[in-house]
Amino acid sequence: YYCYAEGEAMVGFEPECTLGTTTATATWTYTDTSTSTTTLTATTTSLADCPESFTVNGAEALHPTLMGTFDLSSITPGSSNDGRRIYMNSYSGYLYYISSYGLWAIGSVLDSLAPYLFSSTTSSVCPDLTSGWSVWDGSEYSTAYSIFVNKVCADSITVEGAEEIQPNMMGTFNKTSTTPSASHAFWPIYSNEHGEHLYFWAAASRWVIDGNISDAYAFLASSSSSHECPDETVDWIVWDSEKWSAEYPISIYTAEALTSGEAEANLTTTTSTATLDSCPFQVMVHAGQPHPMMDQYTQLRITPISGDRPIYVGTSGYLYYNWYFQRWAIGTTYDGTSYNFVSGATAALCPNGTIDWLSCVGNPCALHTIYINPVCPASVLVTGFEDEYPDSMGVYEQTGIKPEGFHMGRPIYMNSKGVYLYFWPSGQWAVHSNYSNAYAVLASDASSATCPQEGTGWMRLMNGAWELTSDLLVLDTWTTATTTSTTTTTTTSTSTTSTTTSTTTTSS
């Protein structure tokens, strides 16, 4: 494997590769039996980007002298550290890199190959970018301990931009003596003159501002974050007493940044590439069990609460993006205060295609299979084999039949002869008299097309084998009926007469 970044060849494992003290995500070229090439955006993290201090927490009960703050030491890294910095705490514990294993370690003896703690993430230039730490518990290495390695943040943070709506949440926040817990991922807790707190809430992976540091409720919240101090976060949203809003120009900076004139760099501006028109105007929500909120949803033409993601309305509720938890949700309101169903964490601009939904109708929330697809045409035309398969041709209209789980939320169509057009979990649209089995006389390829007219690679069953055909067409009847007709005129002239033949052709 070879990769190239900044004009130099590097080696390693995709997506990272290393050269001396630099780790890069770069352009990769590799060759196998299919001779394929993968290209990734080139970015570089160097030692100069690593902070000079880190805090380590999570194993205080076992190794108290190997926890706490680790500062950059004066020890020059050797080849065994691959040039990565060496850190030391007040108990002479070391945080160092083991190049032969490609991991970060913590121990009482520098460069020991048998440390008390080691990471599972390889080749990370800085120790806070590691994960999956193992801890020596006296008899074996255990992964039962959650180890947090965080950069040391500034002592003072200033928040501005929402004085009009949340004045008590603005101002200068200073580090408190309150000891953070795993709920805060051990990031520091700040407080301002109004007694409000700036703290990290691990369950939501966000920095938030609120008076209570023991829950996820908040008046301001950052975008998802894991390795950043609060002044490094972006895209803050504000609770305006009714809904979450991204309209306020939140600026968060340190005293050092203000002195150096860099505070403007942390000004939050929400510039999502999503638009109301980039998502389906209507979507159909299906689940494996009946519920009033499993329904067709249509976009509300109103200003989205945040992130420019659309809001949909159905007969019994709303489908919307919960910006605070970064999930799509279905509930009786669209302001983010409650929901009945919620997707897994996602940055998806549109709801269709989201997965890992939870049903929160009962208590606690439980996994729930939900399919969200764009609304397909009310009818489609299947044509091309009127002689061979007359009963399978013609106009198919959506039925009122509720799709089963194996139809993956796609609608079921039927023509006037009682033949069905339906989706099968193999990823194919199929034509058959029974929509509940895998037998078919006509079928698309396994491209998992959302709607039948989008299917490709149509095949027919001939003598027990599938035969690819380009003669079978599946068309949206509305599009076909409304396509502009064109007129072609052919004129033949002689010295005494002129004959004009006019042919009208409907384009499909």
N, C-alpha and C positions, 0 to 999 in steps of 0.2 A: 504494500500500500504506500502510495506517495501522494503528498499534497503540496500545494504551492501557495504561499502567502507573502505579500510584500516582495515579490520577485525572488524569493528563496525557496529551495526545496526543503520540505520537512518530512518527518516520518511519525507514524503513530496509528491510532485507531479512530475511525470516523465517529463523531464529527470533529474531534479535537486532534491536533497534531502539535508536536513540540520541536523547538529548536533552541537549545541552551536554556535561557530563562524566560522564554516566551511560549505561551500557549495560544493557538489560533484556531478559529473555525474558518475554513478556507475552501478553495476549489479542490475537489477530490477527483482523481481519475483512477479507475481501477478496471482491470480486465478479467472477465470470466468467460464461460462458454457462450454467453450471449453478447459479449463485448459491449458492456453498458458503461455509461458515464454519468456521474452524479455531480451537480454543481451546487454549492452552497454559498451564501453571502459571506464575504471575508470580513471577519472582525478579529481584533487582537486584544488580549489581556496581558500586560507585562508586569514585572515585579514592581515597577514604579506606581502601579495602580493599587498595590496592596497597602492597606492601612498599617500604621505603626503600632497599633494596639488592638487587642481582642479580649473579649470576656468569654470564659468557658464555664458552663453550668450543666448540671444534670446528674453528676455522680458524687455529690458532696458526702453522702453517707459512706461510700467506699473509699474514695480518694480525695479527701478534703484539701490536701496540699498540692493537688494537681488541678484544682479548680481556681476560679478567680480571674484576675486581669493579667494578661500576658503582654509584655512590651517588647518591642524590637531590641534585640541584644546587640552587643558590639562584636559578637563572634562572627568571623567571616565564614560563610557557607562553603563547604567543600564539595567534591564531586559526588559524595554520598548523599548530598542534599539537592543535587542537580541545580545549584545556584539559588535555590529558594531560601528566603529569609529564615532566621532562627529567632524564636521568641522565648522569653523567660518570665516566670512570675516571681513573686516575693519570697516563695518557698524554694527557689532554685529548681522549680519544675520546668521542663522544656517542651515547647511546641515546635516540632521540626518535621522535615520531609524525608522520607526514605525512598531514594530514587530506585533502588533495586526492587522494591515492591510497588512503587508508583502510588504511594499513599501518605497521608499526614498522620503523625503519631504524637502522643503525649506521654512523657515518662520522666523519671528522676535522673536518668543517665542519658546524656546527649548521644544520638546516633545509635542507641541500642536497637537491636532487631527484635527485641522482646519487650515492647512498650506496654504500659498499662491500658492505654486507649489507642485505637487506630481507626481511621476512616475506611469506608469501602469505595468512595469515589476516587478514581485514579486521575493522575496528571493535572489536578487543579493547581493553578499557580498560587492562589491564596487559600488559606485554611478555612475561611468562612464559606467557601463555595463547595465544601465537601458535605457528605451526608452519610447516613447509615453507619454510625460509629459502633464499634464493639468495645466492651469494657471487661477487663479481667476482674472476676468476682471472687478470686481466691482459689478456684478450682478449674475454671474454664473461661473462655471469652464469651460474653453474653451480649446479645443485641436487645435485651429487654429495657435498656436505659436510653432515654431520650437525651442526647447530648446536643447542646446549643452552643455554637461558636459564632459570636456576633462581633462586628467591628465596634469600637468605642465611639459613641456619638457625642456631639457637642453638649456642653453643660447648659446652654441656653438656646432656645428656639423661638423665633418670632413668627406669629401667624397673623395675616392681614387679608382683607378682601370681603368679609361678610359682616362688617360692623352694623350694617343696616338691619339685618335679620337676626343675627346671633352675636350681639355685642359682647356678651360675657365669655364667649368662646374665642375671642380674639386677644391679641396682646402678646406679651413675652412669657414663655413657659420655661421654668427652671427645673433642673433635675431635683427630685425629692430623695429623701432617705428611705422611702418605702421600698422594700425588697420585692422585686418582680418575681413572678412564679412562672411555671410552665404555661399557664394560661396566657401569659404575655410573651412567651418564647424567651423570657429573661431579658427582653429589651428594657431600657430604663423608663421610669415613669416620671412625667413632668407635671408641673402645676403652675397656674397663673394666679394673679392677684385676686381673682374672683372665686378661687377654689375649684376651678374646672381642671380636668386632667387631660393630658395628651399621652396616650399609651397605645401599645400594640396589642391587638386581640388576635391570638393565634388561630382560633377556630375559623375566623373569616380572613386571615392573612392580610390584615389591614391596620394601618394606624388610624386611630379614631380620637375624637375629643368629646368628653362627657364628664359629668360630675362623679360617676360611679365607675370605678376601675374593675368591677367584678362581673360585668356582663357585656353583651355585644351591642346594647342600645347606645346610640350616639347621636350627636347633632352635626358632626362633620366626619367624613371618612375618606381615606385615600383609595386609590386603585389598589389592586392586589399587589402585595409586596412580601418579600422574604429575606432579602439581604441588604435592605436599604435603611438608613436612618431617616427620621421624618422629613428632614430638609431635602432629601434626595427623591422623595416620592412625588408623583404627579397625579393629575386628573382627580382632584378632590371634589366631592359632592357635598351639598349642604341641605339639611332638613329645613324646609321653609314653613313649617307648621302644618303642611298638608301633604307634601310629597318631597322626594329627593330631587334636587336640582343641580345641574352642572353649569348653571349660568353665572355663578359668582366667580370673579377672578382671584382665586385663592393664591396667595404668595406666601411661601414658607422658607425662611432662611435663618442662618446663624449670624451671630454678631461678627464673626470673622468674614463672612461673605459680604455683609453690609459694609464693613470697613474697606474691603478690597473692591467693592463695586460690582460683585458678582450676584447679588440678591435677585436681580432680574432674571437670571437663568432659571430660577425655580418657579417662575410665574406659571400658574396652571392655565392652560387653554385647551378646551376639549375640541379636538378636530377629528371626529370619527369620519371614516370614509363611507359609512352607511348612509343611505337616504331612504325615504319612505318608499321610493319606487324600486329600490334594489331588492326588496323582499316581495314574495308573492302577495297579491292583493287579498286573496282568500286562501285559507288553509283548512284542512280537515283534520281533526284530532280524533284518533281511535285508540281504544285500549282493549285489553283482554276481558274486561268485565264492564257491564253497563254502569253509566253514571251520567247525570244530566249535563255535566261539563264536557263530556265527549261529544263534540258538536262541530259545526262549521263556524269558523271565525273570519270576520272581515275587518280590514284595517279601518281604524278611526282616523279621519283626516284632521288630527289635532297635533299640536306640538308635543313630541315625546318628552317624557319626564327627564330623561338624561341619555346621553350616548347616541342620540338620534335613532335608536331602535324603535320600530313601530309598535303601536298598541293595537291589539285586535279585540273585537267584541263579539260574543256569541249570544245565544239565547239565555244562558244562565250565568255568564261570567265574562271575565277578561283574560286574555293571553298577553303577557307583557314581560319585559325584562326587569328583574329585580337587581338594580345597579349595586346595591349595597352588598348583596351576597353573590353577585355575578352569576346569576342563574335565570333561566326562563321559568316563568311561573304561571299558573292558572288559578285565579281566585275571584272572589266576588267584588273586589275593587282592583284598581291598577296603580295604587299609590305605594305599594310595597309593604303595607302594614300586615297583611295576612295572605295566605294562599292555601289551596287545597291540594295542588300538585306542583312539584318543583323538579326541575332538571338537575343533572349533575353540574358542577361548576364549569362554566364555559364562557368564552368570549365571542361566541357565534353571533353574527350580526342579525341573522334571521332565525326563527324558531324551528323551521323544518330541518330535519336531520339531527336534532339534538337527541341525546341518549341518556341512559341511567336515571330515569325519572323516579321520583318518590311520590307515593300517595300519603298525604298527611291528613286524610279524612278521619282515620283512626288515630290512636296514640299508642306507641310512637309511630313515626313515619316508617313506611315500608317500601321496598323496591316494587316498582310497578312498570310494566311494559306499556309504553305509549308510543304511537307512531304519529308524526305530524308531517303531512304532505301537502303540497300545493293542490288546490281544487282542480280536478281534471275536467275535461269537457263533458257536458251533459250527454253528448252522443258522439260516436265516431263511425266512420264508414270503413268497412273492410271489403276490399274489392281486388279482383285480379284472377280469381279461379272460379268464376261463375259456372263453368262447365264441369269442372272436376268436383267442386265442393259447393253446390248451390245452396244447401241449407246453412252453410257457415258464412256465406257472404251477406252483404246488406248493411243496414244501419243498426248499430248497437246502442242502446240507451241505458243510462245508469238505472239500476234497480234500487228498490228500497231495502235490499238484503244487507244486513249488517256483516261487514267483513270479519272473518275469523282471524285468529292470531297469525296463521300461516299466510294470510293475504297481506300482512304487514301494512295494514291501513289503506291499501289501495281499493278503489271502488270496484264493484262487480257489475258488468254490463250484460245485457241479453238482447238478442235480435227477435224478429217476429216469428222465427221458427223454433224458439225456445232454446237456442244454443247460446252458451255463455262465453264471454271474454273476461278473463280474470288473471290475477297475479299469483305466481307460485314462489315459495321461498327459495327456489333455485335461482331466483333473479330473473325469471322469464314471465312474459305475458303469454297466455295460452288460450286456445279456442277449443271448447269441448262442450258436450251436453251436460256434464257434471262438473261444477266449479269446486268440488271438495276433494278431488283426487289429482294425481300427477299425470293422468293420461290426457293426451291431446292429439289433434290432427294438424293443428297449426301452432307454431310457437316462435317467439323472438329469441334472440341470443340472451345470455345471462348477464346483461348489462345493468339490471336493476333499474330500468327506466321508471320514473315516477308515474307517468301516464302512458296509455297504450300507444298513442300516436308518436311518442318519443322513442318507442322500441326500434331496435335495429337488428340486422341479421336475421330476418324472418325465414323460417323453414317450414316445409311441409313433410308429412309422413308418407313415404313411398315404399311399398313392399317391406315394411318393418324397419326402414332406416330413414333417418332425417336427411333431407335434401335442401341445401341452401337455395333460395330463389329470390330474384329481384323483382318478380312480377307481382308479388303480394304487396298491397299498399294498405296502410291503416292511417286514415286521415281524420282530422278534426272537422266535423261536418259544418261547424259555424265558419271556420276559416275557408273551407272549400266553397261554401255558398256565397261568401262575401268577397272572394278574390275578384279583382277587377277583370272584366271581360275585355278582350282585345279584338279588334276587327282588322282582318287582312283583306285587301282588295287587289284582285288580279285583273288587269285590263288587256284585252287582245284587240288590236285595231287592224282593219283592212281599209281599202280605198273607199268603200261604200258604206260599211256598217261598223258599229262598235259594240262589242259584247263584254259586259262586266259581270264577274262572278264574285260574290261576297260570302265569306265563311267566318262565322263567329266561333271562337274557341274559348272555353273557360279554362283558365290556368289553375292547376292544383299543385 
